[in-house]
Amino acid sequence: MIEDIKKRALHRTRILAGQLRGLEKMIDGEEYCVDIVTQSLAIQKSLGSLNKLIVENHLRTHVTDMFEAGGDDREAAIAELLKVFELSNNRQA
């Protein structure tokens, strides 16, 4: 993993862990539902940021190598990217 991206991804996971602990406390404390949903949506946005970092790393490392290799490796990279795109679109629906 590219060191800068790894550092940023780990930072993002620590933020997410704190957000999840906060969400758990909100639910346990039976706070206002809209506030709980707002926190949950913030967590989803943070997860999106983490996913973007991971995909960036994948593109800059594995996909680049697979495209340079050509042939079946190139086709596998394209299939992976299409799968990620499809998963992303399914989650937004």
Jmol script that loads the backbone (N, CA, C; Angstrom):
load data "model"
ATOM      1  N   MET A   1       0.850  -1.179   0.000  1.00  0.00           N
ATOM      2  CA  MET A   1       0.000   0.000   0.000  1.00  0.00           C
ATOM      3  C   MET A   1       0.894   1.239   0.000  1.00  0.00           C
ATOM      4  N   ILE A   2       0.508   2.238  -0.746  1.00  0.00           N
ATOM      5  CA  ILE A   2       1.249   3.497  -0.793  1.00  0.00           C
ATOM      6  C   ILE A   2       1.201   4.124   0.601  1.00  0.00           C
ATOM      7  N   GLU A   3       2.352   4.503   1.109  1.00  0.00           N
ATOM      8  CA  GLU A   3       2.471   4.926   2.511  1.00  0.00           C
ATOM      9  C   GLU A   3       1.538   6.090   2.868  1.00  0.00           C
ATOM     10  N   ASP A   4       1.469   7.112   2.027  1.00  0.00           N
ATOM     11  CA  ASP A   4       0.599   8.259   2.317  1.00  0.00           C
ATOM     12  C   ASP A   4      -0.872   7.844   2.364  1.00  0.00           C
ATOM     13  N   ILE A   5      -1.273   7.010   1.440  1.00  0.00           N
ATOM     14  CA  ILE A   5      -2.669   6.551   1.412  1.00  0.00           C
ATOM     15  C   ILE A   5      -2.941   5.670   2.631  1.00  0.00           C
ATOM     16  N   LYS A   6      -1.986   4.813   2.972  1.00  0.00           N
ATOM     17  CA  LYS A   6      -2.143   3.970   4.160  1.00  0.00           C
ATOM     18  C   LYS A   6      -2.335   4.824   5.415  1.00  0.00           C
ATOM     19  N   LYS A   7      -1.527   5.846   5.560  1.00  0.00           N
ATOM     20  CA  LYS A   7      -1.621   6.747   6.716  1.00  0.00           C
ATOM     21  C   LYS A   7      -2.991   7.413   6.774  1.00  0.00           C
ATOM     22  N   ARG A   8      -3.443   7.912   5.623  1.00  0.00           N
ATOM     23  CA  ARG A   8      -4.754   8.575   5.573  1.00  0.00           C
ATOM     24  C   ARG A   8      -5.896   7.598   5.827  1.00  0.00           C
ATOM     25  N   ALA A   9      -5.769   6.362   5.306  1.00  0.00           N
ATOM     26  CA  ALA A   9      -6.815   5.358   5.509  1.00  0.00           C
ATOM     27  C   ALA A   9      -6.895   4.953   6.978  1.00  0.00           C
ATOM     28  N   LEU A  10      -5.750   4.775   7.620  1.00  0.00           N
ATOM     29  CA  LEU A  10      -5.754   4.433   9.049  1.00  0.00           C
ATOM     30  C   LEU A  10      -6.342   5.567   9.883  1.00  0.00           C
ATOM     31  N   HIS A  11      -6.020   6.800   9.517  1.00  0.00           N
ATOM     32  CA  HIS A  11      -6.604   7.959  10.206  1.00  0.00           C
ATOM     33  C   HIS A  11      -8.134   7.949  10.059  1.00  0.00           C
ATOM     34  N   ARG A  12      -8.597   7.670   8.855  1.00  0.00           N
ATOM     35  CA  ARG A  12     -10.034   7.623   8.589  1.00  0.00           C
ATOM     36  C   ARG A  12     -10.692   6.515   9.414  1.00  0.00           C
ATOM     37  N   THR A  13     -10.040   5.351   9.543  1.00  0.00           N
ATOM     38  CA  THR A  13     -10.640   4.255  10.319  1.00  0.00           C
ATOM     39  C   THR A  13     -10.728   4.625  11.801  1.00  0.00           C
ATOM     40  N   ARG A  14      -9.765   5.366  12.299  1.00  0.00           N
ATOM     41  CA  ARG A  14      -9.822   5.804  13.699  1.00  0.00           C
ATOM     42  C   ARG A  14     -10.970   6.784  13.913  1.00  0.00           C
ATOM     43  N   ILE A  15     -11.166   7.664  12.959  1.00  0.00           N
ATOM     44  CA  ILE A  15     -12.303   8.586  13.039  1.00  0.00           C
ATOM     45  C   ILE A  15     -13.612   7.797  13.021  1.00  0.00           C
ATOM     46  N   LEU A  16     -13.695   6.830  12.120  1.00  0.00           N
ATOM     47  CA  LEU A  16     -14.900   5.999  12.033  1.00  0.00           C
ATOM     48  C   LEU A  16     -15.165   5.253  13.328  1.00  0.00           C
ATOM     49  N   ALA A  17     -14.127   4.730  13.946  1.00  0.00           N
ATOM     50  CA  ALA A  17     -14.296   4.008  15.213  1.00  0.00           C
ATOM     51  C   ALA A  17     -14.897   4.931  16.266  1.00  0.00           C
ATOM     52  N   GLY A  18     -14.425   6.156  16.319  1.00  0.00           N
ATOM     53  CA  GLY A  18     -14.979   7.122  17.263  1.00  0.00           C
ATOM     54  C   GLY A  18     -16.423   7.466  16.942  1.00  0.00           C
ATOM     55  N   GLN A  19     -16.716   7.623  15.660  1.00  0.00           N
ATOM     56  CA  GLN A  19     -18.086   7.920  15.257  1.00  0.00           C
ATOM     57  C   GLN A  19     -19.026   6.770  15.628  1.00  0.00           C
ATOM     58  N   LEU A  20     -18.558   5.535  15.442  1.00  0.00           N
ATOM     59  CA  LEU A  20     -19.386   4.378  15.782  1.00  0.00           C
ATOM     60  C   LEU A  20     -19.618   4.283  17.284  1.00  0.00           C
ATOM     61  N   ARG A  21     -18.586   4.570  18.068  1.00  0.00           N
ATOM     62  CA  ARG A  21     -18.775   4.575  19.525  1.00  0.00           C
ATOM     63  C   ARG A  21     -19.796   5.636  19.921  1.00  0.00           C
ATOM     64  N   GLY A  22     -19.704   6.797  19.277  1.00  0.00           N
ATOM     65  CA  GLY A  22     -20.669   7.856  19.554  1.00  0.00           C
ATOM     66  C   GLY A  22     -22.080   7.451  19.176  1.00  0.00           C
ATOM     67  N   LEU A  23     -22.220   6.785  18.048  1.00  0.00           N
ATOM     68  CA  LEU A  23     -23.538   6.314  17.609  1.00  0.00           C
ATOM     69  C   LEU A  23     -24.102   5.306  18.609  1.00  0.00           C
ATOM     70  N   GLU A  24     -23.257   4.406  19.057  1.00  0.00           N
ATOM     71  CA  GLU A  24     -23.697   3.407  20.042  1.00  0.00           C
ATOM     72  C   GLU A  24     -24.197   4.086  21.315  1.00  0.00           C
ATOM     73  N   LYS A  25     -23.480   5.096  21.780  1.00  0.00           N
ATOM     74  CA  LYS A  25     -23.895   5.837  22.983  1.00  0.00           C
ATOM     75  C   LYS A  25     -25.221   6.551  22.753  1.00  0.00           C
ATOM     76  N   MET A  26     -25.381   7.092  21.553  1.00  0.00           N
ATOM     77  CA  MET A  26     -26.632   7.784  21.241  1.00  0.00           C
ATOM     78  C   MET A  26     -27.812   6.824  21.282  1.00  0.00           C
ATOM     79  N   ILE A  27     -27.631   5.657  20.714  1.00  0.00           N
ATOM     80  CA  ILE A  27     -28.702   4.658  20.703  1.00  0.00           C
ATOM     81  C   ILE A  27     -28.980   4.192  22.123  1.00  0.00           C
ATOM     82  N   ASP A  28     -27.914   3.885  22.871  1.00  0.00           N
ATOM     83  CA  ASP A  28     -28.067   3.427  24.252  1.00  0.00           C
ATOM     84  C   ASP A  28     -28.748   4.488  25.113  1.00  0.00           C
ATOM     85  N   GLY A  29     -28.424   5.754  24.854  1.00  0.00           N
ATOM     86  CA  GLY A  29     -29.028   6.857  25.599  1.00  0.00           C
ATOM     87  C   GLY A  29     -30.378   7.276  25.071  1.00  0.00           C
ATOM     88  N   GLU A  30     -30.860   6.563  24.062  1.00  0.00           N
ATOM     89  CA  GLU A  30     -32.167   6.831  23.455  1.00  0.00           C
ATOM     90  C   GLU A  30     -32.322   8.295  23.059  1.00  0.00           C
ATOM     91  N   GLU A  31     -31.289   8.806  22.393  1.00  0.00           N
ATOM     92  CA  GLU A  31     -31.346  10.188  21.933  1.00  0.00           C
ATOM     93  C   GLU A  31     -32.340  10.330  20.792  1.00  0.00           C
ATOM     94  N   TYR A  32     -32.585  11.557  20.423  1.00  0.00           N
ATOM     95  CA  TYR A  32     -33.555  11.900  19.391  1.00  0.00           C
ATOM     96  C   TYR A  32     -33.218  11.165  18.088  1.00  0.00           C
ATOM     97  N   CYS A  33     -34.209  10.509  17.505  1.00  0.00           N
ATOM     98  CA  CYS A  33     -34.000   9.649  16.330  1.00  0.00           C
ATOM     99  C   CYS A  33     -33.328  10.369  15.166  1.00  0.00           C
ATOM    100  N   VAL A  34     -33.728  11.588  14.907  1.00  0.00           N
ATOM    101  CA  VAL A  34     -33.153  12.332  13.789  1.00  0.00           C
ATOM    102  C   VAL A  34     -31.663  12.582  14.034  1.00  0.00           C
ATOM    103  N   ASP A  35     -31.285  12.815  15.275  1.00  0.00           N
ATOM    104  CA  ASP A  35     -29.870  12.993  15.595  1.00  0.00           C
ATOM    105  C   ASP A  35     -29.091  11.699  15.373  1.00  0.00           C
ATOM    106  N   ILE A  36     -29.702  10.579  15.699  1.00  0.00           N
ATOM    107  CA  ILE A  36     -29.059   9.275  15.483  1.00  0.00           C
ATOM    108  C   ILE A  36     -28.878   9.027  13.986  1.00  0.00           C
ATOM    109  N   VAL A  37     -29.914   9.296  13.215  1.00  0.00           N
ATOM    110  CA  VAL A  37     -29.829   9.107  11.762  1.00  0.00           C
ATOM    111  C   VAL A  37     -28.770  10.044  11.178  1.00  0.00           C
ATOM    112  N   THR A  38     -28.708  11.268  11.653  1.00  0.00           N
ATOM    113  CA  THR A  38     -27.705  12.218  11.176  1.00  0.00           C
ATOM    114  C   THR A  38     -26.297  11.682  11.426  1.00  0.00           C
ATOM    115  N   GLN A  39     -26.078  11.128  12.613  1.00  0.00           N
ATOM    116  CA  GLN A  39     -24.772  10.545  12.923  1.00  0.00           C
ATOM    117  C   GLN A  39     -24.489   9.339  12.029  1.00  0.00           C
ATOM    118  N   SER A  40     -25.497   8.516  11.811  1.00  0.00           N
ATOM    119  CA  SER A  40     -25.341   7.348  10.948  1.00  0.00           C
ATOM    120  C   SER A  40     -24.976   7.763   9.526  1.00  0.00           C
ATOM    121  N   LEU A  41     -25.614   8.796   9.020  1.00  0.00           N
ATOM    122  CA  LEU A  41     -25.310   9.294   7.679  1.00  0.00           C
ATOM    123  C   LEU A  41     -23.893   9.854   7.602  1.00  0.00           C
ATOM    124  N   ALA A  42     -23.432  10.498   8.672  1.00  0.00           N
ATOM    125  CA  ALA A  42     -22.057  11.006   8.712  1.00  0.00           C
ATOM    126  C   ALA A  42     -21.067   9.844   8.646  1.00  0.00           C
ATOM    127  N   ILE A  43     -21.403   8.750   9.321  1.00  0.00           N
ATOM    128  CA  ILE A  43     -20.548   7.559   9.282  1.00  0.00           C
ATOM    129  C   ILE A  43     -20.500   6.990   7.863  1.00  0.00           C
ATOM    130  N   GLN A  44     -21.646   6.955   7.203  1.00  0.00           N
ATOM    131  CA  GLN A  44     -21.678   6.456   5.831  1.00  0.00           C
ATOM    132  C   GLN A  44     -20.812   7.314   4.914  1.00  0.00           C
ATOM    133  N   LYS A  45     -20.843   8.618   5.125  1.00  0.00           N
ATOM    134  CA  LYS A  45     -20.011   9.513   4.323  1.00  0.00           C
ATOM    135  C   LYS A  45     -18.531   9.242   4.599  1.00  0.00           C
ATOM    136  N   SER A  46     -18.191   9.024   5.854  1.00  0.00           N
ATOM    137  CA  SER A  46     -16.808   8.703   6.212  1.00  0.00           C
ATOM    138  C   SER A  46     -16.370   7.386   5.589  1.00  0.00           C
ATOM    139  N   LEU A  47     -17.257   6.409   5.559  1.00  0.00           N
ATOM    140  CA  LEU A  47     -16.941   5.138   4.903  1.00  0.00           C
ATOM    141  C   LEU A  47     -16.688   5.352   3.414  1.00  0.00           C
ATOM    142  N   GLY A  48     -17.467   6.225   2.812  1.00  0.00           N
ATOM    143  CA  GLY A  48     -17.253   6.557   1.404  1.00  0.00           C
ATOM    144  C   GLY A  48     -15.874   7.151   1.173  1.00  0.00           C
ATOM    145  N   SER A  49     -15.438   8.011   2.086  1.00  0.00           N
ATOM    146  CA  SER A  49     -14.100   8.599   1.972  1.00  0.00           C
ATOM    147  C   SER A  49     -13.023   7.532   2.106  1.00  0.00           C
ATOM    148  N   LEU A  50     -13.234   6.586   3.016  1.00  0.00           N
ATOM    149  CA  LEU A  50     -12.283   5.487   3.178  1.00  0.00           C
ATOM    150  C   LEU A  50     -12.245   4.632   1.911  1.00  0.00           C
ATOM    151  N   ASN A  51     -13.408   4.315   1.378  1.00  0.00           N
ATOM    152  CA  ASN A  51     -13.461   3.518   0.143  1.00  0.00           C
ATOM    153  C   ASN A  51     -12.733   4.215  -1.000  1.00  0.00           C
ATOM    154  N   LYS A  52     -12.890   5.516  -1.093  1.00  0.00           N
ATOM    155  CA  LYS A  52     -12.219   6.274  -2.143  1.00  0.00           C
ATOM    156  C   LYS A  52     -10.699   6.145  -2.020  1.00  0.00           C
ATOM    157  N   LEU A  53     -10.190   6.211  -0.800  1.00  0.00           N
ATOM    158  CA  LEU A  53      -8.752   6.054  -0.585  1.00  0.00           C
ATOM    159  C   LEU A  53      -8.277   4.664  -1.001  1.00  0.00           C
ATOM    160  N   ILE A  54      -9.040   3.640  -0.625  1.00  0.00           N
ATOM    161  CA  ILE A  54      -8.655   2.269  -0.955  1.00  0.00           C
ATOM    162  C   ILE A  54      -8.683   2.058  -2.469  1.00  0.00           C
ATOM    163  N   VAL A  55      -9.699   2.578  -3.129  1.00  0.00           N
ATOM    164  CA  VAL A  55      -9.779   2.456  -4.588  1.00  0.00           C
ATOM    165  C   VAL A  55      -8.628   3.220  -5.247  1.00  0.00           C
ATOM    166  N   GLU A  56      -8.309   4.403  -4.725  1.00  0.00           N
ATOM    167  CA  GLU A  56      -7.179   5.158  -5.270  1.00  0.00           C
ATOM    168  C   GLU A  56      -5.897   4.343  -5.177  1.00  0.00           C
ATOM    169  N   ASN A  57      -5.661   3.730  -4.017  1.00  0.00           N
ATOM    170  CA  ASN A  57      -4.465   2.912  -3.861  1.00  0.00           C
ATOM    171  C   ASN A  57      -4.467   1.763  -4.864  1.00  0.00           C
ATOM    172  N   HIS A  58      -5.613   1.123  -5.018  1.00  0.00           N
ATOM    173  CA  HIS A  58      -5.716  -0.002  -5.939  1.00  0.00           C
ATOM    174  C   HIS A  58      -5.412   0.428  -7.379  1.00  0.00           C
ATOM    175  N   LEU A  59      -5.945   1.579  -7.765  1.00  0.00           N
ATOM    176  CA  LEU A  59      -5.692   2.079  -9.115  1.00  0.00           C
ATOM    177  C   LEU A  59      -4.218   2.408  -9.332  1.00  0.00           C
ATOM    178  N   ARG A  60      -3.607   3.018  -8.335  1.00  0.00           N
ATOM    179  CA  ARG A  60      -2.213   3.443  -8.471  1.00  0.00           C
ATOM    180  C   ARG A  60      -1.219   2.284  -8.377  1.00  0.00           C
ATOM    181  N   THR A  61      -1.652   1.163  -7.848  1.00  0.00           N
ATOM    182  CA  THR A  61      -0.727   0.039  -7.670  1.00  0.00           C
ATOM    183  C   THR A  61      -1.157  -1.148  -8.529  1.00  0.00           C
ATOM    184  N   HIS A  62      -2.102  -1.903  -8.045  1.00  0.00           N
ATOM    185  CA  HIS A  62      -2.487  -3.154  -8.685  1.00  0.00           C
ATOM    186  C   HIS A  62      -3.017  -2.972 -10.106  1.00  0.00           C
ATOM    187  N   VAL A  63      -3.923  -2.039 -10.289  1.00  0.00           N
ATOM    188  CA  VAL A  63      -4.521  -1.864 -11.616  1.00  0.00           C
ATOM    189  C   VAL A  63      -3.465  -1.406 -12.615  1.00  0.00           C
ATOM    190  N   THR A  64      -2.602  -0.498 -12.190  1.00  0.00           N
ATOM    191  CA  THR A  64      -1.529  -0.045 -13.071  1.00  0.00           C
ATOM    192  C   THR A  64      -0.664  -1.221 -13.515  1.00  0.00           C
ATOM    193  N   ASP A  65      -0.288  -2.055 -12.554  1.00  0.00           N
ATOM    194  CA  ASP A  65       0.530  -3.236 -12.881  1.00  0.00           C
ATOM    195  C   ASP A  65      -0.212  -4.191 -13.815  1.00  0.00           C
ATOM    196  N   MET A  66      -1.496  -4.392 -13.552  1.00  0.00           N
ATOM    197  CA  MET A  66      -2.286  -5.318 -14.361  1.00  0.00           C
ATOM    198  C   MET A  66      -2.447  -4.809 -15.793  1.00  0.00           C
ATOM    199  N   PHE A  67      -2.629  -3.507 -15.948  1.00  0.00           N
ATOM    200  CA  PHE A  67      -2.736  -2.938 -17.292  1.00  0.00           C
ATOM    201  C   PHE A  67      -1.418  -3.052 -18.042  1.00  0.00           C
ATOM    202  N   GLU A  68      -0.321  -2.806 -17.339  1.00  0.00           N
ATOM    203  CA  GLU A  68       0.992  -2.922 -17.972  1.00  0.00           C
ATOM    204  C   GLU A  68       1.282  -4.361 -18.400  1.00  0.00           C
ATOM    205  N   ALA A  69       0.783  -5.331 -17.623  1.00  0.00           N
ATOM    206  CA  ALA A  69       0.992  -6.743 -17.962  1.00  0.00           C
ATOM    207  C   ALA A  69       0.202  -7.127 -19.207  1.00  0.00           C
ATOM    208  N   GLY A  70      -0.937  -6.472 -19.409  1.00  0.00           N
ATOM    209  CA  GLY A  70      -1.761  -6.737 -20.583  1.00  0.00           C
ATOM    210  C   GLY A  70      -2.480  -8.074 -20.515  1.00  0.00           C
ATOM    211  N   GLY A  71      -3.091  -8.457 -21.614  1.00  0.00           N
ATOM    212  CA  GLY A  71      -3.759  -9.745 -21.741  1.00  0.00           C
ATOM    213  C   GLY A  71      -4.818 -10.006 -20.678  1.00  0.00           C
ATOM    214  N   ASP A  72      -4.747 -11.212 -20.089  1.00  0.00           N
ATOM    215  CA  ASP A  72      -5.737 -11.623 -19.088  1.00  0.00           C
ATOM    216  C   ASP A  72      -5.686 -10.744 -17.843  1.00  0.00           C
ATOM    217  N   ASP A  73      -4.493 -10.285 -17.473  1.00  0.00           N
ATOM    218  CA  ASP A  73      -4.374  -9.410 -16.299  1.00  0.00           C
ATOM    219  C   ASP A  73      -5.128  -8.100 -16.523  1.00  0.00           C
ATOM    220  N   ARG A  74      -4.992  -7.565 -17.719  1.00  0.00           N
ATOM    221  CA  ARG A  74      -5.697  -6.320 -18.058  1.00  0.00           C
ATOM    222  C   ARG A  74      -7.200  -6.543 -17.996  1.00  0.00           C
ATOM    223  N   GLU A  75      -7.666  -7.650 -18.545  1.00  0.00           N
ATOM    224  CA  GLU A  75      -9.100  -7.961 -18.529  1.00  0.00           C
ATOM    225  C   GLU A  75      -9.604  -8.169 -17.097  1.00  0.00           C
ATOM    226  N   ALA A  76      -8.776  -8.783 -16.258  1.00  0.00           N
ATOM    227  CA  ALA A  76      -9.149  -8.985 -14.848  1.00  0.00           C
ATOM    228  C   ALA A  76      -9.281  -7.642 -14.132  1.00  0.00           C
ATOM    229  N   ALA A  77      -8.388  -6.704 -14.439  1.00  0.00           N
ATOM    230  CA  ALA A  77      -8.456  -5.369 -13.836  1.00  0.00           C
ATOM    231  C   ALA A  77      -9.741  -4.667 -14.244  1.00  0.00           C
ATOM    232  N   ILE A  78     -10.084  -4.768 -15.502  1.00  0.00           N
ATOM    233  CA  ILE A  78     -11.325  -4.151 -15.991  1.00  0.00           C
ATOM    234  C   ILE A  78     -12.526  -4.772 -15.289  1.00  0.00           C
ATOM    235  N   ALA A  79     -12.539  -6.093 -15.146  1.00  0.00           N
ATOM    236  CA  ALA A  79     -13.641  -6.784 -14.462  1.00  0.00           C
ATOM    237  C   ALA A  79     -13.749  -6.336 -13.006  1.00  0.00           C
ATOM    238  N   GLU A  80     -12.606  -6.184 -12.336  1.00  0.00           N
ATOM    239  CA  GLU A  80     -12.618  -5.718 -10.945  1.00  0.00           C
ATOM    240  C   GLU A  80     -13.208  -4.321 -10.838  1.00  0.00           C
ATOM    241  N   LEU A  81     -12.782  -3.442 -11.718  1.00  0.00           N
ATOM    242  CA  LEU A  81     -13.278  -2.062 -11.676  1.00  0.00           C
ATOM    243  C   LEU A  81     -14.770  -1.996 -11.955  1.00  0.00           C
ATOM    244  N   LEU A  82     -15.231  -2.805 -12.887  1.00  0.00           N
ATOM    245  CA  LEU A  82     -16.666  -2.850 -13.166  1.00  0.00           C
ATOM    246  C   LEU A  82     -17.433  -3.377 -11.958  1.00  0.00           C
ATOM    247  N   LYS A  83     -16.866  -4.354 -11.268  1.00  0.00           N
ATOM    248  CA  LYS A  83     -17.515  -4.907 -10.074  1.00  0.00           C
ATOM    249  C   LYS A  83     -17.615  -3.848  -8.977  1.00  0.00           C
ATOM    250  N   VAL A  84     -16.542  -3.103  -8.754  1.00  0.00           N
ATOM    251  CA  VAL A  84     -16.563  -2.035  -7.743  1.00  0.00           C
ATOM    252  C   VAL A  84     -17.585  -0.975  -8.134  1.00  0.00           C
ATOM    253  N   PHE A  85     -17.610  -0.614  -9.401  1.00  0.00           N
ATOM    254  CA  PHE A  85     -18.579   0.374  -9.883  1.00  0.00           C
ATOM    255  C   PHE A  85     -20.000  -0.124  -9.647  1.00  0.00           C
ATOM    256  N   GLU A  86     -20.246  -1.385  -9.969  1.00  0.00           N
ATOM    257  CA  GLU A  86     -21.574  -1.963  -9.780  1.00  0.00           C
ATOM    258  C   GLU A  86     -21.959  -1.998  -8.305  1.00  0.00           C
ATOM    259  N   LEU A  87     -21.040  -2.410  -7.448  1.00  0.00           N
ATOM    260  CA  LEU A  87     -21.319  -2.427  -6.010  1.00  0.00           C
ATOM    261  C   LEU A  87     -21.627  -1.038  -5.487  1.00  0.00           C
ATOM    262  N   SER A  88     -20.869  -0.064  -5.967  1.00  0.00           N
ATOM    263  CA  SER A  88     -21.080   1.310  -5.549  1.00  0.00           C
ATOM    264  C   SER A  88     -22.462   1.802  -5.966  1.00  0.00           C
ATOM    265  N   ASN A  89     -22.845   1.517  -7.186  1.00  0.00           N
ATOM    266  CA  ASN A  89     -24.160   1.967  -7.669  1.00  0.00           C
ATOM    267  C   ASN A  89     -25.288   1.258  -6.943  1.00  0.00           C
ATOM    268  N   ASN A  90     -25.120  -0.009  -6.612  1.00  0.00           N
ATOM    269  CA  ASN A  90     -26.153  -0.751  -5.873  1.00  0.00           C
ATOM    270  C   ASN A  90     -26.350  -0.188  -4.480  1.00  0.00           C
ATOM    271  N   ARG A  91     -25.293   0.295  -3.870  1.00  0.00           N
ATOM    272  CA  ARG A  91     -25.374   0.826  -2.499  1.00  0.00           C
ATOM    273  C   ARG A  91     -26.089   2.183  -2.476  1.00  0.00           C
ATOM    274  N   GLN A  92     -26.025   2.907  -3.588  1.00  0.00           N
ATOM    275  CA  GLN A  92     -26.625   4.238  -3.631  1.00  0.00           C
ATOM    276  C   GLN A  92     -28.118   4.206  -3.883  1.00  0.00           C
ATOM    277  N   ALA A  93     -28.607   3.072  -4.364  1.00  0.00           N
ATOM    278  CA  ALA A  93     -30.017   2.986  -4.721  1.00  0.00           C
ATOM    279  C   ALA A  93     -30.905   2.885  -3.499  1.00  0.00           C
TER     280      ALA A  93
END
end "model"
wireframe off; spacefill off
backbone 0.3
color backbone group
